[in-house]
Each structure stands twice: as C-alpha cells, then as structure tokens.
C-alpha cells in the first residue's frame, strides 16, 4: 500500500507540471470533439497526430493521446443521445435509451447521466489500473484463442437478450451482422470473399459506414416518410438539464454495476471495452424494473448510465495489457505502441521499472483528464441541447452532410458515401420491420474476431474441436452462454420480456 501511494505521488508530481496539464487538456478537448463529430474516431485522429508527437517529450505525447482516447468515449454519447448517431462503436447501446429520453424532452438528464457515469467509472478504472495492473495481467494471460471465442459467443447471445422485440428477429440480425463481417479478404488465405469483384469491398465494409447508415440515415428517411406535421423529432418540452433525485436513485446502482463489469472486461484484448457496454446493458435489462420505471428501449436512464460507465471503465483498464505486457488490446492501443516506439520506449513489463515517471505519470494524468472532461462536458449540456431546438428541416441536411464528410474523410473514398446511403435505406426497412440494428453491429464487430480466434484455436489443437470444452475457462463461458439462451427461451421469461418491450 505504501509503495502504491509513493508511486501515485510520483505520478501526480509528473502529471501536475504546466506542460503536461496543457497537453491533457488539449487531448480531452480533441477527444470530445472527435466523439461528437460522427465518422471521426480516435483511431483516425491519433494516427494523424502521431507524427506531431515526435517533437513532444514522451510523457506529454502519451498523456495527450490517452486524453483523445477517453475523451472520445465521452463525446460519442452526445450524438448518440441527441441525434441517434453513435459517435463511437461503444456508444451504439447508448442510442437505445438515450435517444428515446431526448425525444421525451429529457436530453439533459441523459447527457448528465452519461457524464457522471463516465467520470465515476473512469476514476475507478484508473484506480484499478494503478492497484491491480500486475494481477489482472496474469488473468488476461489465461485467455487463449479458445477462451476468446467462447467469450464472444457469450457476447453474441447477450446481444439476443439485448434486442427489443422478437427473439427470431434478433438472431436474424446477428447472423446478418456475422455475414457482413465476412465480406473482404480472408485473413488466413488472403482470398477475397463475397466481394463480387468490387475492389472497394476487398478491405470489407467499415463499421462507421454501417453505423451511420443504419442509425443516422435510416432514422432520417423514416422521419421524412412521415407527414410534415409529424416530422418534428422532439415534440416534448425540455424538462430540466440535470437528473432528478429519483433518476440518481435509479442510476447509482447501474453505474456501479457497469463500472465493475467494464473494469474487468476492459483488460481482455479484442474489444473488451466495447463488449462491456453491451454486457452492462444486458445485465440492466435482467434486473427488475422499479414501480413506474420506463421499460428499456423507451427512455430508461439506467440504459444510458450503465453502458457509458462500462465503456469508460473498460477504456481505462485496457491500458493494463499495454503497459504491463506490451500487448495492445485494440486499435487505439496499437497506435499507442507506435507512439512509445517513436520515443524509443519498449512497451511491456519493463516500462514500470525503466520508466516509472512515464508509467505513473500517465496513470495520474487519467484522473486529471477525467476531471477535465466533467468540467468541460457538464456545463456544455445546455449548449448541446440547443441543437434540439433547431427545426428538423435544417437539422436533417446538416446531419446528412456531417455524416457524408465524416465517412469520406476516413478513407477519402466516395464509395463509402454511397454505401452509407445504401445502409440508410436498409435501416429504414429495419425500422418498418421492427428489427433492432444493435445486434447486427455487434455481430459485424465480433464476427471477424470470432473467426480468427476459432481458426487459431483449431490450429493450435490440430483440428480438435474438444479444445473449447476441455479448457475450464472456455467451457465455463460456453456453459454461461447456453444457460443464458435457456433462460431467455423459458416461456415465463419470454412473456415478461414481451410485456417489457410492448409499445406504448
């Protein structure tokens, strides 16, 4: 304990220098803007800024890049809540209840719940990073390809529980997501699959293209299909900027659950922070609704607070495998490895002993960064809500334009803009059919990772499929997946689920 306090004191002495505070602030502001602007993700921004960090001291460079990463987690919830556009992959779940709250005039409490949940989870995640980095890394070591495959199976079955409406439709959406995820070049053989000899499909269909099409353009087409007098998205009056006492009573346990889940799953390489937001939402839907509490999918504040807490806690603890093992758990962390390499720092177990000022300075800067984000974001709630007073005839062309610019800027390719339009039409069809697009997105993201880990596990076991049930951790995850499927299929649960999702 004394060692931990001494290390944190060293970290704060490094992070509290004027230079590092300025770069933490720049990173947080940039991250928030990136999260708010649809299409520009932290991966693209960090990749663009990487050469610029060459002139900075190593600690300042990493503090700024880390600020961009967790700032984007905050900002991603803003567009998800206000205009049903997930700015980040992990904000997909936030659209389910956050957007409904905004439509009911409760955008203020939704944004505040996301901000407060994110701050608390970010703080706890950083504490976990400081205290449990080494033991949690040993746990991550236990996860081989078989365990990752089983974890992702559990994640997909969780998505069935997550979806509103028919179970059959939810399963169909997941399968469609898995199929779309297979488009592109096979990672093992290098053969192009399902590309129909279209060169633009060789790299697959990007997440941003599909998310913007299904959520953003799909909603716009649906609105424009309504008579002019019904087109106004936000008909209710705004009811205050901050959550009420009752809201706090409901969201506090949800934030605690989301934080715990995010902190654990964030350690796992391969989208732990993303999985945790879906898992947190699934758990909330499994907990009993309080009297007069809105059903999930109809503007429940817990459906905003829990996933936002989970993805922020996960984004903090995803630094654990990077700093202690040198293994980047996601694309952003892979770029952080690049930033460390530029500064002649070898990521891995030696960082803690060879560069203690960098290791503990980065951890301390995360606390400061989370405080900066809350100070920045909570006063901005009123400004963001002003967006909702803009007439829809002006708002929808702006959304269409920003989406098109955002998508085009990722690959400088007009093909992506056409694809967003195509998926927008598909999104409209899904709305008409009553299909939820969130499971499709999870299938799309997890599909390629599942395939890769399945092949790797079978390669290591020389084609022996029993590897998934002979390894205890893998078998445990598969058993949990089967139990979850049985529970969802039980007639009593099915009936209660249908009642919960009944349209108002």
N, C-alpha and C positions, 0 to 999 in steps of 0.2 A: 504493500500500500504506500509506504514511504517513497519507494522507487517511482511509483506511478505519479505521485504528487510532484516529486522532483523533476520528472520528465515533462509533466504538464507545465510546470513553472518555466522550464527551458523553452518549451513550445510557445507559451504566451509572450515570453521576452523577445522571441524571434518575430512572432506574428504582429506584435504591437508597435513595430517600427513604422514610421510615417510612410515609407516606400511600400511596405507590404500591405498596409491598410488601404492605400490608394489602389493597388492592384486587385485586392479583394473586392473593393467597391466597383471597380471597372468590370471585373468578371461577373459580379452579381447583376449589375445593370444590363450588361450584354446578354447574359443568360436569360433574364426576364424578357427582354425584347425578342430574343430568338424563340422563346416558348410561346409568346403571344402571336408572333407572325407565323401563319401557317406555312409549312413547307421547309422553313429553315430550321434544321435540327442542330443539336450541339455537335454532332459528328462533323457536319459540313463546316460549321463555324470554326471549330478547333483545328480542323485540317487546314483552313485558310489562314488561321492566325499562327500556326506552328512555326513557319519561318521567322515571323516577327519576334518570337520569344527567344531567338538565338542571341539577341543583344541584351536580354534581361538576365539578372542573376538567377540561378536555378530555383531558389525558394520562391521568388516573386513570380517566375514563369508558371510554376506548378500551382501556386495559390490562385492566380488569375484563371488558369484553365479549369481548375476544380470549381471555382465560382461560376464559370459559364455552365458547367455540367449540372450542378444542383440548382442554379438559378433557372435553367430551362425546365426543370421539373416543376418549379413554382409557376412559371409563366404559362406552361402548357395547359394548366387547369383553367386559365382565364378565358381563352377562346372556346374550350370545351363546354364551359358553363354558359357563356353568353351567346354564342352562335353555333353550338353543336359541332364545332370543329376541333378534334383532338390535336393540339399542337405537338404532342409527343405520343409515342406508342403507349406509354404508361398512363396517358390521360384518357384513353378510349373508354374505360369504365366510368370515369367521372361524368361523361356525357349522359349516361343513362338516367341519373337522378339530378345532376347539376343543371342540365338544360331545362328539365321539367320545372325545377324550382324557379329558374329565371322566367319561364313562361307564366308562372303564377305570381310574378312580382317579387320573388324572394331571391333575386340575384345577389343582393348584399350579404345576407346570411350564408349563402352558398360559397361566395368568394372568401368570406371571413373564415368559414369552417375549413376551407381548403388551406388558407394561410396559417391558421392556428395549428391545424393538424400537421401541416408540413414543418412548422417551426419546432413543435414538440418532438416529432419523430426524428427530425434532423439532429436535434440536440442529443436525444437518446442514442441515435445511430452513431454519433461521433463518440459518445461515452463508451459504447460497446466496442468501437474501433480501438479506442485507447486502452481499454481494460482487457479485452478478450481476443485481441488480434491473433496471438500465437495459438491458444487452444482451439479457436474457431477454424484456423487454417488447417489444423490436424484433422478436424471433422470434414472439411472440404476435400482433404486427401483421400477420404474413404469413398468418395464418389468417383466411380469409373463410368465407362460408356453405358453399361447395363443399368446403373442407378439413374443416370441422366435420362435414359429412355423411359424408365418406369416413372420418374418424376414428371416427365412431360405428358405421359399417358394420363396420370392423375390430374395434371393441369387441364387437359382437354375434357376430361369427364367433369371437372369443376366448371368448365365453360357451359356444359349442358345444363347444370344446375343454375348457372348464372343467367341464362337466357330466359326472357319472359315468353309466355305463350306456350305453344305446342312443343313437346319434347322431340317429336319427329322432325319438326322444322329446325330445331336447334342442332340436332345430329346432322341433318342435311347441310346446314350452313357450315358446320365444322368440316365435313367431308369436302365441300366445295372449296373451303379455305386451304385444305391439305392439297387438293388437286391444283389450285392456282399456284401454291408454293412449289410444285414440282416443275413448273414452266421454267425453262432456262437450261444451262449447261449442267450435266451430271458431274458432281464434284470428284467422283472416283474415276470414271472412264473418259470424261471430257467430251462426251457425246451430247449434242443439243437435243432436248426433249420438248415435245409439244410446242415448238416454235413456228411450225408451218412455213419454214424457210424465210421467216421475217427476221432480218438481222437485229432489229431493236429488241427482240424478245430473248436474245442469247443470254443476257445477264438477268433474265427473269423480270417480273413485274414488281416495281418498288412498293414498299409499304405506304409511303406518303401518297402516291398516286391513288391507291385503292382507298385509303382512309379518307382523303379529301373528296373523292368521287362519291363513296357510299354515304358519308355523313354530311359533308358540306353541300355538294351539288344535288344530291338526292333530296335533301330537305328543301332546297330552293325550288327544284322542279315540282315537288309536292305542293309547296305553297303557291306557286304560280298556277297550278292546276285548279286551285280553289277560286270561287267568285271573288271579285275585287274587294268587297266589304269584309270578307273573311280572311284576307291575306295577312293582316297585321299579326305578326308572330306574338307580340307581347301586348295582350289586351288588358291584363290586370294592372292595377296601380302598384307602384313600388311600395313595399311595406317595410320601411326601415333598412338601415345599412348593416346592422350588426345582429348576430343571433340573439334570440330571447333566452331567458333563464331555462325555459323548457328545452330549447334547442341545445343549450350547454349540457343539460342533464342527459339528453339522448346521445349527444356526440362524444362525450368524455370517455365512456367505456369503449365505444367504437374506435376512437383514436388510440387507446391503449392496446386494443387487440391488433389493430393494423400495424402499429409500431413494432410490437413483438414479432409478428409474422414477417414483416419487411426486414427487420434486423437479422432474422435467421436465414431467410431465403436469399437476401442480397449477397451473402457470402458465396453462394454457388455460382460458378461460371456458367454463362449461357443464358442470360436474360433473367436472372434472379429477381431484380427489381421490378421487371415487367410482370413476371409470374405472380409476385407477391401482391400487386394491386388487384389482379383477378381473384386470387385466393382470398384476399381480405374481403372483397365484395361478396364472394360465395359464402364465407363464414357469417357475415352480417345477415344475409338472407336466411340463414339457418337459425338465427336467434329470433326468439319470439317478439312480435310487434307489440309495443305498448298500446294501451287504450287510446283511440283517436290518432294513432300514428299513421302517417300516409304509407301505403304499400310501396315496395321497392319498384322503381321504374316510373313512379308517379310523383317524384319530388321528395324522397326521404333524405333528410340531412345526413343520416348515417352512411348512405350510399355515396356521399361526397367525402366525408371526413375520413372514413376508414381506408379507401384506396389511396387517397392523397398522402395520408400518414405512412402507409405501407411503401409506396414508391419512393418517398423521401428517405425513410429509414434504410430501404434497400440500396438507394444510390450512395449513401454514406458508407454502409458496410461493404459495398462492392470494391472499396479501396483496400480491403483486407487482403484478398489473394494477390492484388497488385503489389502492395508494399511489403508483404511478408514472403510471398513465393515467387514474385515476378511474373505471375500468370494473369494476363488481362481477362476479366470475366465478360467484357462486352467491347463493342467497337470504340467507345469513348476512352475506355481504359487502355485499349491498344494504342491509341494516339498519345496517351499519357506516357506510355513506354517509349514512344518516339521522342517525346519532349525530354524525358530523362536521358535517353541515349545521346541526343543533341548536346546535352551538358555533361557528357562523359560520366553518367551515373548508371551503375548496373542495377536494375530493379531486381529485388529479391531479398532473401533473408539478411544480406549484408548491409542493406540500407540503414537498418535500425542502429547497427554498431558503427558503421563507417560514416554515416551522415545523420547523426541524431538531431542536429538542428533542422535539417530538411524534413525528416520523418515527423518529429513532434511539432515543428512549426506549421506544417501542412494540416495536422490534426487540429491544432489550436485555431488556425485560420477558419476551419469549418464552423466552429462555434460563432466566431465573429461574423462569418458570411451569412449564417442563418439569422443572426440578429439584424444584420443589414437588410436582408430580404424581407423580414417582417416590418421593419421601419419603412422600407420602400413601398411594400405592397399594400398594407392595411390602409394608409391614407389615400392610396390610388383607387380604392374600391369605388368611391364616389365618381371619379373620372371615368372608370371603365363602364359604370352603369349608365353614364350619359349616352353611351353607344346605343342603348336600348330605346332612347327617345328619338333616335334618327328614324324618319319614315322608311318603311320597308322598301319603297320604290327606289330609294337612294342606297339603302344598306345592301340589298342583294347584288347590284352590279359591283359594289366595292368588294364584297366577299369573293365574287367570281374572279375579279381582276387580281386580288391579292393571292388567291389560290393558284391562278394561272402563272403569275410571276414567281411565286414560291416553288412551284413544281418545275418550271422552266429553268430556274437558277440552280437546281440540284445537279442536272446533267447537261444543261444548255441544249435541250432537245425538244423540238416541237411535238414529237411523237407522244411524250409524256402528257402534254396538254390535251391532245386528242383522247388519250386513254382515261384521263380524269373525267372528260365529258361522257365517255362510254360507261364508266363505272357510276357516274351520276345517274344515268338512265336506269342502270341496274339497281341502284339504291332506291330510286323511285318505285321500281317494280317490287322490291322487297317490302317497302312501306305498304304498298297496296295489298301484298300477300300476307302481311302481318309477320314478316320474318325479321329477326333481330340481327343486325350485321356484326355485333361484337364477337360472337363465336367464330364467324368467318375470319376475322382479323387474327384471332388467337391461333386458329388452325394454320393460317398463312405464315405467321411468325414461327410457330413451333414445328411446323411440318418439316422444313429443311433440316432443323437441328435434330429432330427425332430420327429422320432418315440417316443422317450422318452418324449418330450415336448407335443406332441399330446395326448399321453395317460394321462399325468399329468393334462393337461387342461381339458380333458373329465372326469377325476376322480374328479377334484375339482368342475366341473359344473354338476356332476351326469349324465353324458352322453348327456348333452345338447350341440349340435353342434353349436347353435347360439352364443356361447361364443366368437367365432372367429370374429363375425361381430358386436356384441353388445359392445365390449370393443373398445373405439375410436382408440387407438394406433394400435391395431391388425387390425381393419377394414381399417385404413389408409394404412398400409403396404400391405394388400391384394389388395386394390384398385390400389396402385402403381404397384404391380405385374401384375395385369390384364391390366393396361394401357400400361405397357412395352411390354406385349405379343401382344397387339393390334397393337402397333407402329411397332414392328418387322414384323408382318404379313402383314402390308399395302403393296400393290403392288409396290408403288414408292420406299419405304424404302428397300423392298426385292431386287428390281432391282439394287439399288445403292450398297447394301451390296454385291450382287453377283459380281458387277463390281470391288468393292474394293478387293475382295478375288480372283479375276481372276488370274490364274497362269501366271507368267512372261513368 
